[in-house]
Amino acid sequence: MATFVKPENALKRAEELVNVGQKQAALQALHDLITSKRYKAWQKTLERIMFKYVELCVDMRKGRFAKDGLIQYRITCQQVNVSSLEEVIKYFMQLATEKAEQARTQAQALEEALDVEDLEVDKRPEDLMLSYVSGEKGKDRSDRELVTPWFKFLWETYRTVLEILRNNSKLESLYAMTAHRAFQFCKQYKRTTEFRRLCEIIRNHLANLNKYKDQRDRPDLTAPESLQLYLDTRIEQLKIATDLELWQEAFRSVEDIHGLMNLVKKSPKTPLMVVYYAKLTDVFWVSHSHLYHAYAWFKLFTLQKSYNKNLSQKDLQLIASSVLLAALSVTPYDQKHGASHLELENEKERNLRMASLINFTLDPKGESREMNNKGVMTCVSQEVKDIYNILEHEFFPLDLASRVQPLLAKIAKLGGKPSSASSVPEVQLSKYVPALEKLTTLRVLQQVSRVYQSITIGTLSKMIPFFDFSLVEKLSVDAAKYNFLSMKVDHLKGAVLFGNVNVESDVLTDHLAVLADSLNKARNLIYLPMKKQSKLGEKHGLAETVDKEHKRLLARKSIIEKRKEEHERQMLEMEREEESKRLKLQKVTEEAEQKRLAEEYTRRQEQRIRREIEERELQEAQALLFETQKGAKKKGKKPLLDGEKVTKQTLIELALSEQLKERQELEKKLQKLGKTMDYMERAKREEEAQLIEQAFQQHLVEEKIFHENEQLKAIELSRQHHAGDLQEKNRLARMMDDKVIFQQRIVNCRETEYNRLKKEREDTINQLIALRKHERETKRKMLFYLKSEEERLTRLREEEEARKHEEEERRKKEEAERKAKLDAIAERQRQREREAEEKERLRRDALLRRPTEALSRSIDPASGPHTADPVPVAAAAAAPTSGKYVPRFRRERNEGQTAAPPEPDRWGRQDDRAPQSGDRWRNDEQRPSYGGSRTSSASSSSWSSSRPRVCPV
């Protein structure tokens, strides 16, 4: 892995490697620089390096390298200059797209080049054999060799960019743009599989965004800009899914959009909802959900009529006609009649799910539905209105189909794309004709069953001109299955038999009611009713009362809705407050737990460090002890005993002294050896001087003789060459005139050529001067722009550095306070350790002082007063044993004693010893220090330092 002092060096090295054709090495060098931990601070050079890096990745189709580099660059410039990451990613996608387009263009050119009349004229035998064996066409092979790798790389580029930009609040627009470009890629090249994967990737990104809500740069979906971007992406996804006819993926896209709307509890903008309902109409029509298809058309009609002020009357009439025809296309009977309980439950769940997607709410008041119907009916065309009246309100069992057929022919010609409603797709009313023909057939059968008990098959076939009788029979079977009709077909008799109905049945009741209305209308035509003022007044008053009651009910409904909304708002506020309290409590608990864990971790670290220091000191002391003993054994010295109490300081001093002695001995040996070598070298040179002088004189003589011989040979050779040259000159003298003429011709030609080249050079120089002058002017302007831009970036960087410096100062201040607290704690711990060591030292001094005092006053307890004779003997016997010096004042005092002091107790404390210790203290202060002992003279004032050192036994 190569390391560079500056990033510019890596860029230069990569360019040099690219120039010599080593792109892989250049890519690896830039990859090592980008992924290195050394260059984590963003700078302008890194952006240029990233541009070069992505160029190499695209040229070599290294998607994995590109992903690693972009991830590292995102970490580097996420908080400093995120716009740089955006520029690099845009450049990366631009390069990948251009390469894919070039490959596609090249493949098309290759295909056109192969488009000749006779392919066998210029084909080689091996090409023919390859074509027969592979069984491929030229286009397929060229696509697989040229286009497919680049398309794969472009698809991998889109996936990489989406993965890098996911859940990034600062690059939401770039994420949306990348998703749109990926959708267009799938649409342009009919990539259905990649489109499904792309939809799944975007869906997973949104799911992770909702799942992990504590991310640092997580986008806020409650913001209007973020919500708009996410909805635009899903709407584009829905458009591409319908264009590719991926209806299942389109339905999942609809669910994604509905989930986003429910997530933020906010309705999106009207243009998006228009596209949403327009695509829902296509999805529901393909899935044969005619009821939801009709309601989606109705929602689209409502939005266009309410919010689109530029909508013309013709466009509104076309949309309203689609609403009414879609409603008429719904099957007039329930297809779940007689189904099992499980199927009914599944159907109920499905209906609820579909209703939530189109915001369907069941209004129990017939007045509202009637108002909506009136709103649609006032805008539909006359042909559609006539069909609606014939199929829903009129009773023409014999000529119903003949009345409807010309109207259907007119409707089939209506349609087109609305001019002022660009979001609405092209409307074609002809697609409703098959459903209307089926509905007309069912209405004819229904009305005929109310009039006749039986009818011949031929007559019924004439009454229904849309289908053959086999299709009519199939439709009647389905209707009878779901209890819409009661009929059977007798092919032996050639008749259709309708089932008997009771007088109390609903069908007969409706038929009698229709008959009564018809007779009433006929009677009114024959006998005109008398108009009375009172009746009209009562009717007018009744209409006003109904209108007032209707308004009161509408007002009451609005009040109830407002109260419900207010209650829901209050409940949401309470839930938000409870959630905020819970989050605060959880945050406080987590902070306390983190603080406790940090303190515990710090305490354990301090204990571990202290324990490691003690173990290291113990190991060093043992190693020094082992080395000291080993050196002492080699040199024949007496090693230290294992039982002796040695410290690390003592061992270090001993090792240093041994090393000093060894160094001094080595220096003495080197000095002695150096003197010996000097003497030897001087003697050799004195002996060689005479021999060298003799050899030099002899060499001079030999060289002189050799030089004279060479001079004679050179003179003779020069005379021979001169004679030959004179002969050659005389031979060539006759060619001198021709040589002069040829020379003059050559000089003239070269002079002419020189003048021509000189003129061309002057012209070229003048052009270069003008060009360079223009380039200097352009460069000067560019430098001024770059300087201005650099100053602006420098100013921004300085502001950012100032902010970082303030944060660093604040962090250092907090760190210093924490360190001061830790130092205070450590200082108190060291103080306690010093106090413990002081107590331990005092205890050891007391224990060591007790045998010394006992030895100076050792007297047999059974004897009486001591004489002066045994004392010197005892002292003389004790002195060599203990190796301790006994001063004269102590010997005199011991000689002057007449009685033995009482035996000391366990701690060696006696009242009558106090004066003696005081005298001994004063005498010790006057006692001179002895250099032979290993005690320190600087601490002679203390009892522990002035006493003689006793070697432990």
Secondary structure, 3 states (H helix, E strand, C coil): CCCCCCHHHHHHHHHHHHHCCCHHHHHHHHHHHHHCCCCCCCCHHHHHHHHHHHHHHHHHCCHHHHHHHHHHHHHHHCCCCHHHHHHHHHHHHHHHHHHHHHHHHHHHHHHHHCCCCCCCCCCCHHHHHHHHHHCCCHHHHHHHHHHHHHHHHHHHHHHHHHHHHCCCHHHHHHHHHHHHHHHHHHHHCCCHHHHHHHHHHHHHHHHHHHHCCCCCCCCCCCCHHHHHHHHHHHHHHHHHHHHCCCHHHHHHHHHHHHHHHHHHCCCCCHHHHHHHHHHHHHHHHHCCCHHHHHHHHHHHHHHHHHHCCCCCHHHHHHHHHHHHHHHHCCCCCCCCCCCCHHHHHHHHHHHHHHHHHCCCCCCCCHHHHHHHHHHHHCCCCHHHHHHHHHHHCCCCCCCHHHHHHHHHHHHHHCEECCCCCCCCCCEEHHHHHHHHHHHHHHHHHHHHHHHCCEEEHHHHHHHCCCCCHHHHHHHHHHHHHCCCCCEEEECCCCEEEECCCCCCCHHHHHHHHHHHHHHHHHHHHHCCCCCCHHHHHHHHHHHHHHHHHHHHHHHHHHHHHHHHHHHHHHHHHHHHHHHHHHHHHHHHHHHHHHHHHHHHHHHHHHHHHHHHHHHHHHHHHHHHHHHHHHHHHHCCCCCCCCCCCCCHHHHHHHHHHHHHHHHHHHHHHHHHHHHHHHHHHHHHHHHHHHHHHHHHHHHHHHHHHHHHHHHHHHHHHHHHHHHHHHHHHHHHHHHHHHHHHHHHHHHHHHHHHHHHHHHHHHHHHHHHHHHHHHHHHHHHHHHHHHHHHHHHHHHHHHHHHHHHHHHHHHHHHHHHHHHHHHHHHHHHHHHHHHHHHHHHHHHHHHHHHHHHHHHHCCCCCCCCCCCCCHHHHHHHHHHHHHCCCCCHHHHHHHHHCCCCCCCCCCCCCCHHHHHHHHHHHHHHHHCCCCCCCCCCHHHCCCHHHHCCCCCCC
